[in-house]
Amino acid sequence: MQLMVESHSVSALLIAWGRGEPAALEQLTPRVYRELHKLARAYLRRGLPGNSLQPTALINEAYLRLLDQAQPVEWENRAHFFGIAARLMRIILVDHARSNHAAKRGGTPAAITLDDCMAATPGRAADVLEVNEALDRLAAVDERKAKVIELRYFGGMNREEVTAALGLTLPTVKRDLRLGEAWLRRFLAGGNLQ
């Protein structure tokens, strides 16, 4: 019951913030910041060996990008907010990997392990840039599966949270995860997918 009240409260505060009420942002910040920190910590714990990016830096950058919008975002609800936050975290991690790659002058981007099932080939994990390209290609073929994968791995959401965020059923999310992961494995292993 507390989670449902909290979810409704966050949704109401997001809508109020979108309408330009500054007091709503003040109340919202500590609530979403804690959850964003939890998501960033969980994501960074899963992958990016040797990564120098800390969870606090990741969420601070994501939060600043959320706040620094030319036009106020019309937030639909809590799930909409965290979906956009997950997308921003992915973009930030990709940017970070690209800058590290460029700084090393031809060095390789950090390997990333989204899950054991996401390994590109036995003994070799895909790097952030490869996973980003694969997700972009999957989105071109099936946007919903790409969103499910992004929320699950970049957003750190469990299946039930993804279900709520996208308004899907749990069996649909499980199927999309299974099929999306299979598609990504084939793509990352060099399979010809269109």
Secondary structure, DSSP 8 states (H G I E B T S, - for coil): -HHHHHHHHHHHHHHHHHTT-HHHHHHHHHHHHHHHHHHHHHHHHHS-TT----HHHHHHHHHHHHH--SS------HHHHHHHHHHHHHHHHHHHHHHHHHHTTS----B--S-GGG-SBTTB--BHHHHHHHHHHHHHH-HHHHHHHIIIIIS---HHHHHHHHT--HHHHHHHHHHHHHHHHHHHTT----
